[in-house]
């Protein structure tokens, strides 16, 4: 069958109705850790697709790259990384892919970093757990929004708006916690942690960490290390021990019985399913825990 020019034109105009397509495919943004899923989800809304590099349920501290990671990386236009030690597995995959077209967004660029603490920490090591802090999280969300806006200028203004809204929500949560601590003396609070993860949050409330117990994440101290920790806690007057949800901490009870420290649990934010609301929810839980700990010490004195 032959088409006349008018009927051919009509057929061409009808094609989008018969086969609807978007003018541009959505940006595919990779992430390496659970908190970055929350950040990117908050920034992009429905304007981009989020592709986790690794299936949920892994432990980033001891994960080894798998063939499927490289396959997922091949689908991505960009990937948001921690880049300062918490997702070294991802940096290996990115290096193996050798993709000059992949935009690697280092979320921690410009973040004031804390030194790492712990028995197995080498000289010059830094604390990579910036995602547990609030001020650090806000700065990273702004960085992610700015970098994604460069890749997707049509949606850049929306990314900036979304980042500001997310930052406002986090600031309001922090301010609410501060209001609950108004007038309380925190000078008597001396803190130990089982893991080198909570310094960024604690420093925002003027609290330092006197001791980190685990030699490495998820590694229980030896009997001699545990005894040394108990002696250090007794000598320093540490009265609160923050330990991690979702991880075995069998030695914590031993420390509590020997020293009388008060025990509280913080979320490390890297366990469970990927969830857009994870950071907001678990930051809220951590703030509630911190407020309880400070109240307990202030009222006990």
Long-range contacts (C-beta under 8 A, 24 or more apart in sequence): 24-154, 27-77, 27-78, 27-148, 27-151, 27-152, 28-75, 28-76, 28-77, 28-78, 29-76, 29-77, 29-78, 29-79, 29-80, 29-148, 30-72, 30-73, 30-75, 30-76, 30-78, 30-79, 30-80, 31-79, 31-80, 31-274, 32-60, 32-79, 32-80, 32-81, 32-82, 32-87, 32-89, 32-90, 33-60, 33-82, 33-86, 33-87, 33-131, 33-270, 34-269, 34-270, 34-271, 34-272, 34-274, 34-275, 34-278, 35-131, 35-137, 35-269, 35-270, 35-278, 35-279, 36-80, 36-81, 36-82, 36-107, 36-131, 36-144, 37-274, 37-275, 37-276, 37-278, 38-275, 38-276, 38-277, 38-278, 38-279, 38-280, 39-80, 39-107, 39-137, 39-140, 39-141, 39-144, 39-166, 39-279, 40-80, 40-144, 40-148, 41-276, 42-141, 42-162, 42-163, 42-165, 42-166, 42-276, 43-141, 43-144, 43-145, 43-148, 43-159, 43-162, 43-163, 43-166, 44-148, 44-155, 44-159, 44-162, 45-158, 45-162, 47-152, 47-155, 47-158, 47-159, 48-148, 48-152, 48-155, 50-274, 51-75, 51-76, 52-274, 53-79, 53-90, 53-93, 54-89, 54-90, 56-272, 56-273, 56-274, 57-272, 59-218, 59-270, 60-86, 60-87, 60-89, 60-270, 61-86, 61-216, 61-217, 61-218, 62-218, 63-89, 64-89, 65-89, 65-92, 65-93, 65-96, 69-93, 70-96, 70-97, 73-97, 73-99, 73-102, 74-99, 76-102, 77-102, 77-103, 77-151, 78-102, 78-103, 78-104, 78-105, 78-147, 78-148, 78-151, 79-103, 79-104, 79-105, 80-105, 80-107, 80-144, 81-105, 81-106, 81-107, 82-107, 82-108, 82-128, 82-130, 82-131, 83-107, 83-108, 84-108, 84-113, 84-126, 84-128, 84-130, 85-125, 85-126, 85-128, 86-128, 86-129, 103-147, 103-151, 105-143, 105-144, 105-147, 105-148, 107-140, 107-143, 107-144, 108-136, 108-140, 109-143, 110-139, 110-143, 111-136, 111-139, 111-140, 114-199, 114-200, 114-203, 116-196, 117-196, 117-199, 117-209, 117-211, 117-212, 118-196, 118-212, 118-214, 118-215, 118-216, 119-212, 119-214, 119-215, 119-221, 119-225, 120-215, 120-216, 120-219, 121-196, 127-196, 127-197, 127-199, 127-200, 129-196, 129-197, 129-198, 129-199, 129-200, 129-268, 130-200, 131-269, 131-279, 132-197, 132-198, 132-200, 132-201, 132-266, 132-268, 132-269, 132-286, 133-200, 133-201, 133-203, 133-204, 134-170, 134-171, 134-173, 134-174, 134-201, 134-204, 134-283, 135-200, 135-204, 136-200, 137-170, 137-279, 137-283, 138-166, 138-167, 138-170, 138-171, 141-166, 141-167, 142-167, 169-280, 170-280, 170-283, 173-280, 173-283, 173-284, 173-287, 174-204, 174-287, 176-287, 177-205, 177-287, 177-288, 177-290, 177-291, 178-205, 180-291, 180-295, 181-205, 181-291, 181-294, 181-295, 184-294, 184-295, 184-298, 185-298, 185-301, 186-294, 186-297, 186-298, 188-239, 188-297, 188-298, 188-301, 189-239, 189-240, 189-293, 189-294, 189-297, 189-298, 190-236, 190-237, 190-238, 190-239, 190-240, 191-238, 191-240, 191-241, 191-242, 192-229, 192-233, 192-238, 192-240, 192-241, 192-242, 192-261, 193-241, 193-242, 193-243, 193-266, 194-241, 194-242, 194-243, 194-244, 194-249, 194-252, 195-243, 195-244, 195-247, 195-268, 197-244, 197-266, 197-268, 198-242, 198-266, 198-286, 201-266, 201-286, 201-290, 202-290, 205-290, 205-294, 210-236, 210-238, 211-236, 211-238, 213-241, 213-251, 213-255, 218-247, 218-248, 220-248, 220-250, 220-251, 221-251, 226-251, 226-254, 226-255, 229-255, 230-254, 230-255, 230-258, 230-259, 233-259, 233-261, 234-258, 234-259, 239-297, 240-264, 240-293, 240-296, 240-297, 242-266, 242-289, 242-293, 244-268, 245-271, 246-271, 246-272, 262-293, 262-296, 262-297, 264-289, 264-290, 264-292, 264-293, 265-289
